[in-house]
């Protein structure tokens, strides 16, 4: 385990973080830099982003029920630190590194703020696998899909959309304890520990697909013709 301070250039009391991994030399001063470091804490040079999972990149614990306010604060803080304009005097290479860091931070933020993408990222990190197939046989979802096929007015689309949104929110609530249970039980002798979370995720994806169809059909009915 190595520690790296990742605060603004010239500020030794910046954002700190710790992560296991191989140190690499700074391309400017040659001092060792930790994997999650945004820049070298010795010379302040912006570092190119290394391959990291989105939780590690934003300094968050690997769990589904992350604090979304903390997520936003972490992203905003790191992004301010790596504003390419702050590295303008250091030359184009460091500006490019800062820009790449900002883009990597943005991508990590986009993954973690979306429940489905966050669940997929966590499942992959923890060694779980997506549920096989498309989870056909869920009668509730099949009934909603049938209702949607037959819906012929905006009011019915709204009712279906409300039903779908309630079930989507329930799935998101159920994912947090499912992942906690799996993370507690996971080990070499429990390869199916993540099956519950994977099944809920598959259900959530089907519900979200139907909800998107409702939104598209409703928009098509309410958009004025030109």
C-alpha positions as CSV (number, residue, x, y, z in Angstrom):
1,X,0.0,0.0,0.0
2,X,1.4,3.4,-1.0
3,X,0.2,6.9,-0.2
4,X,0.0,9.7,-2.6
5,X,-1.1,13.3,-2.0
6,X,-3.1,14.4,-5.0
7,X,-3.8,18.1,-4.2
8,X,-3.2,21.2,-6.3
9,X,0.4,22.0,-7.4
10,X,2.2,23.7,-4.7
11,X,-0.2,22.6,-2.0
12,X,1.2,19.7,0.0
13,X,-2.1,19.5,2.0
14,X,-4.3,18.6,-0.9
15,X,-6.6,15.7,-1.5
16,X,-5.0,12.5,-0.1
17,X,-5.6,8.9,-1.2
18,X,-4.1,5.5,-0.8
19,X,-4.2,2.6,-3.2
20,X,-2.3,-0.6,-3.7
21,X,-0.4,-0.8,-7.0
22,X,2.9,-0.3,-8.7
23,X,4.6,3.1,-8.4
24,X,5.8,4.7,-11.6
25,X,8.3,7.4,-12.1
26,X,7.1,10.9,-12.8
27,X,8.0,11.8,-16.4
28,X,9.2,15.2,-15.3
29,X,11.3,14.7,-12.1
30,X,11.6,10.9,-11.9
31,X,10.1,10.6,-8.4
32,X,7.8,7.8,-7.6
33,X,4.1,8.5,-8.2
34,X,1.2,6.4,-7.0
35,X,-1.4,5.0,-9.4
36,X,-4.2,7.3,-8.3
37,X,-2.1,10.5,-8.2
38,X,-3.4,13.2,-10.4
39,X,0.0,14.9,-10.4
40,X,3.4,14.4,-8.9
41,X,3.4,15.6,-5.3
42,X,7.2,16.3,-5.6
43,X,7.3,18.6,-8.6
44,X,3.6,19.2,-9.3
45,X,3.7,17.8,-12.9
46,X,0.3,16.6,-14.2
47,X,0.4,12.8,-14.7
48,X,-1.4,10.9,-17.4
49,X,-4.3,8.9,-16.1
50,X,-3.6,5.3,-15.3
51,X,-6.2,2.5,-15.9
52,X,-8.3,2.5,-12.7
53,X,-11.8,1.4,-11.8
54,X,-14.3,4.3,-11.3
55,X,-14.5,3.9,-7.6
56,X,-10.7,4.1,-7.1
57,X,-10.4,7.0,-9.5
58,X,-12.8,9.1,-7.5
59,X,-11.6,7.9,-4.1
60,X,-14.8,6.1,-3.2
61,X,-15.4,2.7,-1.4
62,X,-16.4,-0.1,-3.7
63,X,-20.0,-0.4,-2.8
64,X,-23.3,0.1,-4.6
65,X,-24.9,2.5,-2.2
66,X,-22.4,5.2,-2.6
67,X,-23.2,8.7,-1.3
68,X,-24.2,10.6,-4.5
69,X,-23.5,14.0,-2.8
70,X,-20.0,12.8,-2.0
71,X,-19.6,11.5,-5.5
72,X,-20.5,14.9,-6.9
73,X,-18.1,16.7,-4.5
74,X,-15.2,14.3,-5.3
75,X,-15.7,14.8,-9.0
76,X,-16.0,18.6,-8.8
77,X,-13.0,18.9,-6.5
78,X,-10.7,16.7,-8.5
79,X,-11.8,18.4,-11.7
80,X,-11.0,21.8,-10.3
81,X,-7.6,20.6,-9.3
82,X,-6.8,19.3,-12.8
83,X,-8.2,22.3,-14.7
84,X,-5.9,22.4,-17.8
85,X,-5.6,26.2,-17.5
86,X,-3.7,25.7,-14.2
87,X,-1.0,23.8,-16.1
88,X,-0.7,26.3,-19.0
89,X,2.7,27.6,-17.8
90,X,4.0,24.0,-17.7
91,X,3.7,23.4,-21.4
92,X,1.4,21.5,-23.8
93,X,2.3,18.0,-22.6
94,X,1.2,18.7,-19.0
95,X,-1.9,20.5,-20.3
96,X,-2.7,17.4,-22.3
97,X,-2.2,15.2,-19.2
98,X,-4.5,17.4,-17.2
99,X,-7.2,17.3,-19.9
100,X,-6.9,13.5,-20.0
101,X,-7.3,13.3,-16.3
102,X,-10.4,15.5,-16.4
103,X,-11.9,13.3,-19.1
104,X,-11.1,10.1,-17.1
105,X,-12.7,11.7,-14.0
106,X,-15.8,12.6,-16.0
107,X,-16.2,9.1,-17.4
108,X,-15.8,7.6,-13.9
109,X,-18.4,10.0,-12.6
110,X,-20.9,9.1,-15.4
111,X,-20.5,5.4,-14.6
112,X,-21.0,5.8,-10.9
113,X,-24.0,8.2,-11.0
114,X,-25.9,5.8,-13.2
115,X,-27.3,2.8,-11.1
116,X,-27.1,0.3,-13.9
117,X,-23.6,1.2,-15.0
118,X,-22.5,1.4,-11.4
119,X,-23.9,-2.1,-10.7
120,X,-22.2,-3.5,-13.8
121,X,-18.8,-1.9,-12.8
122,X,-19.1,-3.3,-9.2
123,X,-20.2,-6.7,-10.4
124,X,-17.2,-7.0,-12.7
125,X,-14.7,-5.6,-10.1
126,X,-15.9,-8.2,-7.5
127,X,-15.7,-11.1,-9.9
128,X,-19.4,-11.6,-10.4
129,X,-21.1,-12.2,-13.8
130,X,-24.2,-10.8,-15.4
131,X,-27.3,-13.0,-15.2
132,X,-27.5,-15.4,-18.1
133,X,-30.2,-14.7,-20.6
134,X,-32.7,-11.8,-20.6
135,X,-34.6,-13.0,-17.5
136,X,-37.7,-13.9,-19.4
137,X,-40.4,-15.4,-17.3
138,X,-40.9,-12.4,-15.0
139,X,-44.7,-12.2,-15.2
140,X,-44.8,-8.6,-13.8
141,X,-42.5,-7.3,-16.5
142,X,-44.2,-9.4,-19.2
143,X,-47.6,-8.0,-18.2
144,X,-46.2,-4.4,-18.3
145,X,-44.7,-5.1,-21.8
146,X,-48.1,-6.4,-23.0
147,X,-49.8,-3.3,-21.6
148,X,-47.3,-1.1,-23.3
149,X,-47.9,-2.9,-26.6
150,X,-51.6,-2.2,-26.3
151,X,-51.4,1.3,-25.0
152,X,-53.1,3.7,-27.3
153,X,-53.3,7.0,-25.4
154,X,-51.1,9.3,-23.3
155,X,-52.9,8.6,-20.0
156,X,-52.3,4.8,-20.3
157,X,-48.6,5.5,-21.2
158,X,-48.4,7.6,-18.0
159,X,-49.9,4.9,-15.9
160,X,-47.5,2.4,-17.3
161,X,-44.6,4.8,-16.8
162,X,-45.5,5.3,-13.2
163,X,-45.7,1.5,-12.6
164,X,-42.3,1.1,-14.2
165,X,-40.7,3.9,-12.2
166,X,-41.9,2.4,-8.9
167,X,-40.4,-1.0,-9.8
168,X,-37.1,0.6,-11.0
169,X,-36.8,2.4,-7.7
170,X,-37.5,-0.8,-5.8
171,X,-34.8,-2.6,-7.8
172,X,-32.3,0.1,-7.0
173,X,-33.1,-0.2,-3.3
174,X,-32.8,-4.0,-3.4
175,X,-29.4,-3.9,-5.1
176,X,-27.6,-2.2,-2.2
177,X,-28.4,-5.1,0.4
178,X,-27.9,-7.7,-2.4
179,X,-24.3,-6.4,-3.0
180,X,-23.6,-6.1,0.7
181,X,-24.7,-9.7,1.3
182,X,-22.6,-10.9,-1.7
183,X,-19.5,-9.0,-0.7
184,X,-19.7,-10.5,2.8
185,X,-20.2,-14.0,1.4
186,X,-17.9,-13.8,-1.6
187,X,-14.9,-16.1,-1.6
188,X,-13.2,-18.9,-3.6
189,X,-15.9,-21.4,-2.3
190,X,-18.8,-19.2,-3.1
191,X,-18.8,-18.4,-6.9
192,X,-22.5,-17.8,-6.9
193,X,-22.4,-15.2,-4.2
194,X,-23.4,-12.4,-6.7
195,X,-26.2,-14.3,-8.4
196,X,-28.8,-12.4,-6.4
197,X,-27.4,-9.0,-7.3
198,X,-27.0,-10.1,-10.9
199,X,-30.6,-11.2,-11.2
200,X,-31.9,-7.9,-9.7
201,X,-29.6,-6.0,-12.2
202,X,-31.0,-8.0,-15.1
203,X,-34.6,-7.1,-13.9
204,X,-33.6,-3.5,-13.6
205,X,-32.3,-3.4,-17.1
206,X,-35.5,-4.8,-18.5
207,X,-37.6,-2.3,-16.6
208,X,-35.4,0.6,-17.7
209,X,-35.7,-0.6,-21.3
210,X,-39.5,-0.5,-21.1
211,X,-39.4,2.9,-19.3
212,X,-37.3,4.3,-22.1
213,X,-39.9,3.0,-24.6
214,X,-42.7,4.7,-22.7
215,X,-40.8,8.0,-22.8
216,X,-40.1,7.7,-26.5
217,X,-43.7,6.8,-27.3
218,X,-45.0,9.6,-25.1
219,X,-42.7,12.1,-26.7
220,X,-43.8,11.0,-30.2
221,X,-47.4,11.6,-29.2
222,X,-46.9,15.0,-27.6
223,X,-44.3,16.6,-29.9
224,X,-46.1,19.1,-32.2
225,X,-45.9,18.4,-35.9
226,X,-44.1,21.0,-38.0
